[in-house]
Amino acid sequence: MTTITDKLWRTICGTADLVTDSGISALLTNETGEEEQIAIFYLPNSEEQIFAVGNYDPIGKANVLYRGLVGCIDSEPVVSSPLYKQHYSLKTGQCLQEDETIAVYDIRIENEQVQVLY
C-alpha cells in the first residue's frame, strides 16, 4: 500500500514523443487529485540527456517553460523562459539571474518509456 508521501515512477510518454533539443509538457495528478504541469527536455548531446522541471515560471507567473530555449551557460544546462528570458538550471532549478527556483524531478528512460518520479 502506498501513502500520499510515497513517490512512484510514472510513465509520461514514449521516447519517440521527445523533441530533440526542445521541451514537451505533461500534466501529473497526485493521489489527492492536485494537478501540476512539468516540462521535459531532451538534450541528446548532454551528459544526462533528459531533464524534468516544473513548467511554471515563477517570474512570468505562467506555465510556459516547456516552450523556452535550451542551451548551456558555463557548462550548466538551462532553459530560458519565453516570457522574460531568465535562465533556469535544468539540474537544480535555480534561476541564474533572480532569487527564484523551479521544481526539479528525477526522470529516466525505461524500455523506451519516459518516466518521472512523482
N, CA, C and O of each residue as an XYZ file, in Angstrom:
472
protein
N       0.841     -1.183      0.000
C       0.000      0.000      0.000
C       0.883      1.241      0.000
O       1.864      1.300      0.741
N       0.550      2.226     -0.815
C       1.313      3.466     -0.854
C       0.596      4.539     -0.046
O      -0.624      4.517      0.118
N       1.384      5.466      0.447
C       0.818      6.602      1.144
C       0.973      7.834      0.261
O       1.627      7.777     -0.780
N       0.381      8.933      0.669
C       0.434     10.161     -0.122
C       1.867     10.632     -0.308
O       2.183     11.238     -1.331
N       2.745     10.368      0.658
C       4.123     10.835      0.555
C       4.994      9.912     -0.285
O       6.122     10.286     -0.608
N       4.525      8.726     -0.651
C       5.308      7.817     -1.483
C       5.352      8.340     -2.912
O       4.337      8.750     -3.474
N       6.540      8.316     -3.479
C       6.685      8.701     -4.872
C       6.771      7.435     -5.711
O       7.309      6.415     -5.280
N       6.231      7.526     -6.913
C       6.220      6.392     -7.836
C       6.777      6.822     -9.178
O       6.651      7.983     -9.566
N       7.395      5.882     -9.892
C       7.794      6.152    -11.265
C       6.537      6.112    -12.117
O       5.833      5.102    -12.150
N       6.258      7.205    -12.802
C       5.060      7.311    -13.638
C       5.484      7.494    -15.090
O       6.309      8.352    -15.404
N       4.919      6.690    -15.960
C       5.215      6.809    -17.381
C       4.508      8.040    -17.930
O       3.303      8.220    -17.752
N       5.288      8.883    -18.602
C       4.765     10.132    -19.159
C       4.487      9.986    -20.654
O       3.435     10.394    -21.146
N       5.447      9.398    -21.365
C       5.331      9.266    -22.818
C       6.381      8.278    -23.294
O       7.181      7.778    -22.502
N       6.377      8.003    -24.566
C       7.412      7.179    -25.164
C       8.580      8.034    -25.621
O       8.423      9.241    -25.803
N       9.745      7.437    -25.809
C      10.897      8.208    -26.261
C      10.665      8.819    -27.635
O      11.262      9.849    -27.951
N       9.819      8.219    -28.457
C       9.509      8.774    -29.783
C       8.761     10.104    -29.686
O       8.732     10.867    -30.651
N       8.155     10.388    -28.527
C       7.420     11.637    -28.336
C       8.330     12.814    -27.978
O       7.906     13.968    -28.033
N       9.584     12.521    -27.610
C      10.519     13.582    -27.235
C      10.961     14.352    -28.469
O      11.037     13.799    -29.567
N      11.250     15.630    -28.278
C      11.703     16.500    -29.361
C      13.148     16.892    -29.049
O      13.425     17.465    -27.996
N      14.055     16.586    -29.955
C      15.476     16.863    -29.752
C      15.720     18.349    -29.497
O      15.222     19.206    -30.227
N      16.495     18.642    -28.448
C      16.883     19.997    -28.063
C      15.686     20.921    -27.851
O      15.725     22.104    -28.188
N      14.624     20.352    -27.287
C      13.406     21.109    -27.056
C      12.642     20.499    -25.886
O      13.080     19.517    -25.286
N      11.502     21.092    -25.574
C      10.707     20.612    -24.455
C       9.308     20.190    -24.843
O       8.778     20.606    -25.873
N       8.722     19.362    -24.007
C       7.313     18.993    -24.094
C       6.734     19.168    -22.699
O       7.483     19.218    -21.724
N       5.429     19.262    -22.589
C       4.817     19.391    -21.268
C       3.941     18.183    -20.980
O       3.450     17.506    -21.884
N       3.766     17.940    -19.695
C       2.916     16.836    -19.250
C       2.175     17.291    -18.003
O       2.665     18.126    -17.242
N       0.997     16.735    -17.808
C       0.182     17.049    -16.639
C       0.188     15.843    -15.714
O      -0.190     14.741    -16.113
N       0.620     16.057    -14.471
C       0.641     14.998    -13.468
C      -0.432     15.262    -12.434
O      -0.711     16.412    -12.095
N      -1.032     14.196    -11.933
C      -2.024     14.295    -10.876
C      -1.564     13.425     -9.715
O      -1.284     12.241     -9.902
N      -1.484     14.003     -8.511
C      -1.078     13.206     -7.357
C      -2.279     12.486     -6.754
O      -3.397     12.598     -7.256
N      -2.039     11.752     -5.680
C      -3.089     10.929     -5.069
C      -4.248     11.733     -4.501
O      -5.346     11.201     -4.334
N      -4.016     13.020     -4.201
C      -5.084     13.854     -3.653
C      -5.838     14.606     -4.740
O      -6.738     15.392     -4.442
N      -5.473     14.368     -6.011
C      -6.170     14.995     -7.120
C      -5.597     16.325     -7.576
O      -6.115     16.931     -8.514
N      -4.537     16.787     -6.928
C      -3.909     18.039     -7.334
C      -3.122     17.813     -8.622
O      -2.449     16.794     -8.779
N      -3.215     18.772     -9.541
C      -2.531     18.661    -10.822
C      -1.347     19.613    -10.879
O      -1.370     20.696    -10.296
N      -0.315     19.187    -11.594
C       0.875     20.002    -11.777
C       1.440     19.742    -13.165
O       1.516     18.597    -13.611
N       1.831     20.808    -13.839
C       2.459     20.664    -15.145
C       3.972     20.548    -14.969
O       4.570     21.240    -14.144
N       4.574     19.670    -15.750
C       6.028     19.577    -15.776
C       6.500     19.767    -17.211
O       5.751     19.558    -18.165
N       7.748     20.163    -17.337
C       8.382     20.324    -18.640
C       9.497     19.290    -18.745
O      10.310     19.142    -17.833
N       9.524     18.582    -19.864
C      10.535     17.544    -20.097
C      11.388     17.984    -21.280
O      10.875     18.292    -22.356
N      12.695     18.007    -21.060
C      13.630     18.441    -22.090
C      14.546     17.286    -22.488
O      15.066     16.563    -21.638
N      14.729     17.131    -23.794
C      15.577     16.067    -24.337
C      16.776     16.709    -25.019
O      16.655     17.318    -26.082
N      17.938     16.560    -24.383
C      19.188     17.109    -24.895
C      20.152     15.958    -25.148
O      20.987     15.659    -24.295
N      20.052     15.298    -26.317
C      20.818     14.074    -26.557
C      22.330     14.266    -26.561
O      23.067     13.291    -26.417
N      22.809     15.490    -26.721
C      24.253     15.723    -26.730
C      24.811     16.110    -25.369
O      25.999     16.410    -25.251
N      23.966     16.107    -24.335
C      24.440     16.406    -22.979
C      24.661     15.096    -22.226
O      24.219     14.033    -22.660
N      25.341     15.192    -21.108
C      25.663     14.001    -20.323
C      24.414     13.286    -19.815
O      24.321     12.063    -19.916
N      23.465     14.026    -19.276
C      22.268     13.412    -18.691
C      21.161     13.173    -19.706
O      20.316     12.307    -19.481
N      21.132     13.883    -20.778
C      20.223     13.739    -21.913
C      18.774     14.131    -21.670
O      18.152     14.702    -22.566
N      18.215     13.855    -20.517
C      16.794     14.129    -20.284
C      16.626     14.780    -18.912
O      17.242     14.368    -17.928
N      15.775     15.809    -18.874
C      15.558     16.583    -17.658
C      14.061     16.826    -17.481
O      13.321     16.930    -18.459
N      13.622     16.916    -16.225
C      12.227     17.239    -15.920
C      12.207     18.318    -14.848
O      12.815     18.171    -13.787
N      11.497     19.406    -15.142
C      11.363     20.522    -14.201
C       9.902     20.974    -14.181
O       9.119     20.612    -15.060
N       9.555     21.752    -13.190
C       8.226     22.340    -13.165
C       8.038     23.257    -14.360
O       8.968     23.965    -14.747
N       6.873     23.256    -14.940
C       6.590     24.065    -16.118
C       6.239     25.512    -15.753
O       6.188     26.375    -16.630
N       6.000     25.780    -14.479
C       5.561     27.101    -14.029
C       6.747     28.050    -13.883
O       7.692     27.766    -13.148
N       6.691     29.176    -14.587
C       7.699     30.227    -14.478
C       7.269     31.153    -13.345
O       6.280     31.872    -13.495
N       7.984     31.159    -12.208
C       7.549     31.968    -11.067
C       7.690     33.473    -11.294
O       7.055     34.258    -10.590
N       8.494     33.882    -12.243
C       8.648     35.307    -12.527
C       7.551     35.770    -13.493
O       6.918     36.803    -13.273
N       7.332     34.999    -14.559
C       6.279     35.328    -15.516
C       4.894     34.894    -15.082
O       3.893     35.304    -15.669
N       4.839     34.058    -14.045
C       3.583     33.567    -13.463
C       2.686     32.858    -14.484
O       1.490     33.130    -14.591
N       3.317     31.932    -15.235
C       2.566     31.163    -16.230
C       3.271     29.829    -16.473
O       4.479     29.712    -16.268
N       2.513     28.834    -16.908
C       3.060     27.520    -17.259
C       3.568     27.553    -18.701
O       2.838     27.217    -19.633
N       4.824     27.960    -18.872
C       5.360     28.173    -20.219
C       6.775     27.638    -20.424
O       7.284     27.710    -21.542
N       7.416     27.118    -19.419
C       8.838     26.802    -19.550
C       9.132     25.755    -20.619
O      10.223     25.773    -21.190
N       8.211     24.851    -20.913
C       8.461     23.851    -21.943
C       8.690     24.499    -23.302
O       9.276     23.878    -24.189
N       8.239     25.735    -23.478
C       8.401     26.457    -24.742
C       9.703     27.257    -24.801
O       9.995     27.892    -25.814
N      10.484     27.228    -23.717
C      11.716     28.006    -23.659
C      12.840     27.394    -24.484
O      12.810     26.216    -24.841
N      13.830     28.228    -24.774
C      15.017     27.783    -25.491
C      15.963     27.099    -24.515
O      16.116     27.547    -23.379
N      16.598     26.016    -24.954
C      17.558     25.312    -24.108
C      18.969     25.585    -24.602
O      19.194     25.867    -25.779
N      19.905     25.495    -23.682
C      21.307     25.701    -24.006
C      22.142     25.461    -22.768
O      21.689     24.830    -21.813
N      23.366     25.965    -22.786
C      24.274     25.836    -21.644
C      24.888     27.192    -21.327
O      25.223     27.962    -22.228
N      25.030     27.471    -20.052
C      25.759     28.632    -19.571
C      26.813     28.095    -18.615
O      26.482     27.506    -17.585
N      28.089     28.298    -18.956
C      29.202     27.765    -18.151
C      29.015     26.279    -17.866
O      29.155     25.846    -16.722
N      28.708     25.512    -18.873
C      28.519     24.051    -18.810
C      27.266     23.626    -18.045
O      27.065     22.433    -17.815
N      26.438     24.560    -17.656
C      25.192     24.255    -16.942
C      24.039     24.220    -17.940
O      23.769     25.232    -18.587
N      23.345     23.077    -18.085
C      22.188     23.055    -18.987
C      21.069     23.915    -18.420
O      20.721     23.795    -17.245
N      20.505     24.783    -19.257
C      19.488     25.725    -18.807
C      18.346     25.798    -19.803
O      18.480     25.419    -20.966
N      17.216     26.299    -19.312
C      16.099     26.680    -20.169
C      15.865     28.167    -19.932
O      15.882     28.639    -18.796
N      15.649     28.885    -21.007
C      15.369     30.310    -20.944
C      13.860     30.504    -21.018
O      13.210     30.021    -21.945
N      13.308     31.212    -20.040
C      11.872     31.458    -20.042
C      11.471     32.212    -21.304
O      12.133     33.180    -21.678
N      10.396     31.784    -21.968
C       9.953     32.504    -23.159
C       9.328     33.868    -22.837
O       9.092     34.665    -23.744
N       9.061     34.140    -21.568
C       8.429     35.410    -21.204
C       9.449     36.516    -20.959
O       9.489     37.498    -21.700
N      10.271     36.363    -19.928
C      11.211     37.427    -19.568
C      12.671     37.005    -19.723
O      13.572     37.760    -19.355
N      12.913     35.821    -20.257
C      14.235     35.334    -20.660
C      15.177     34.955    -19.516
O      16.373     34.785    -19.756
N      14.685     34.817    -18.282
C      15.547     34.324    -17.214
C      15.940     32.887    -17.531
O      15.188     32.149    -18.169
N      17.128     32.502    -17.078
C      17.636     31.152    -17.297
C      17.486     30.340    -16.014
O      17.876     30.785    -14.934
N      16.916     29.142    -16.149
C      16.767     28.221    -15.028
C      17.624     26.994    -15.284
O      17.604     26.431    -16.379
N      18.380     26.579    -14.265
C      19.194     25.370    -14.373
C      18.277     24.156    -14.496
O      17.331     24.004    -13.724
N      18.562     23.299    -15.464
C      17.788     22.068    -15.611
C      18.206     21.017    -14.582
O      17.499     20.030    -14.381
N      19.350     21.226    -13.932
C      19.814     20.289    -12.906
C      19.310     20.642    -11.513
O      18.922     19.758    -10.748
N      19.314     21.945    -11.179
C      18.968     22.360     -9.816
C      17.675     23.151     -9.725
O      17.094     23.251     -8.644
N      17.206     23.718    -10.839
C      16.018     24.556    -10.835
C      16.284     25.996    -10.462
O      15.369     26.818    -10.505
N      17.518     26.327    -10.094
C      17.863     27.683     -9.672
C      17.865     28.641    -10.855
O      18.430     28.332    -11.905
N      17.236     29.801    -10.690
C      17.290     30.863    -11.688
C      18.673     31.507    -11.594
O      19.142     31.807    -10.496
N      19.327     31.721    -12.732
C      20.673     32.275    -12.729
C      20.691     33.795    -12.566
O      21.729     34.360    -12.219
N      19.562     34.465    -12.809
C      19.517     35.919    -12.719
C      18.759     36.441    -11.499
O      19.010     37.558    -11.046
N      17.857     35.662    -10.978
C      16.995     36.105     -9.872
C      17.063     35.083     -8.740
O      17.643     34.008     -8.896
N      16.470     35.424     -7.612
C      16.431     34.520     -6.464
C      15.137     33.704     -6.497
O      14.316     33.786     -5.584
N      14.970     32.924     -7.552
C      13.794     32.069     -7.728
C      14.271     30.664     -8.092
O      15.370     30.484     -8.617
N      13.434     29.683     -7.808
C      13.732     28.306     -8.218
C      12.474     27.660     -8.780
O      11.352     28.084     -8.502
N      12.694     26.632     -9.570
C      11.591     25.811    -10.070
C      11.826     24.383     -9.589
O      12.951     24.014     -9.251
N      10.787     23.601     -9.559
C      10.902     22.215     -9.121
C      11.718     21.406    -10.129
O      11.676     21.665    -11.332
N      12.455     20.432     -9.621
C      13.238     19.512    -10.451
C      12.810     18.101    -10.067
O      12.652     17.793     -8.886
N      12.624     17.251    -11.063
C      12.152     15.890    -10.824
C      13.160     14.874    -11.355
O      13.832     15.113    -12.359
N      13.253     13.742    -10.667
C      14.035     12.623    -11.182
C      13.313     12.058    -12.389
O      12.090     11.911    -12.380
N      14.064     11.746    -13.417
C      13.478     11.244    -14.656
C      14.382     10.163    -15.225
O      15.597     10.200    -15.030
N      13.801      9.212    -15.918
C      14.582      8.135    -16.525
C      13.880      7.625    -17.766
O      12.702      7.895    -18.001
N      14.638      6.882    -18.550
C      14.073      6.166    -19.700
C      14.187      4.683    -19.389
O      15.275      4.171    -19.125
N      13.056      4.008    -19.424
C      12.985      2.582    -19.109
C      12.166      1.897    -20.200
O      10.983      2.195    -20.363
N      12.785      0.979    -20.949
C      12.104      0.257    -22.029
C      11.421      1.217    -23.004
O      10.264      1.025    -23.376
N      12.161      2.257    -23.410
C      11.700      3.259    -24.362
C      10.503      4.058    -23.847
O       9.765      4.653    -24.633
N      10.317      4.069    -22.549
C       9.273      4.871    -21.899
C       9.938      5.923    -21.005
O      10.868      5.615    -20.259
N       9.459      7.153    -21.088
C       9.949      8.234    -20.258
C       9.158      8.206    -18.951
O       7.929      8.272    -18.953
N       9.888      8.106    -17.829
C       9.230      8.011    -16.530
C       9.767      9.083    -15.591
O      10.961      9.379    -15.575
N       8.862      9.655    -14.814
C       9.237     10.664    -13.819
C       8.868     10.154    -12.444
O       7.839      9.500    -12.270
N       9.712     10.453    -11.459
C       9.440     10.062    -10.076
C       8.552     11.143     -9.475
O       8.989     12.274     -9.266
N       7.291     10.783     -9.199
C       6.326     11.765     -8.716
C       5.383     11.132     -7.725
O       4.493     11.804     -7.203
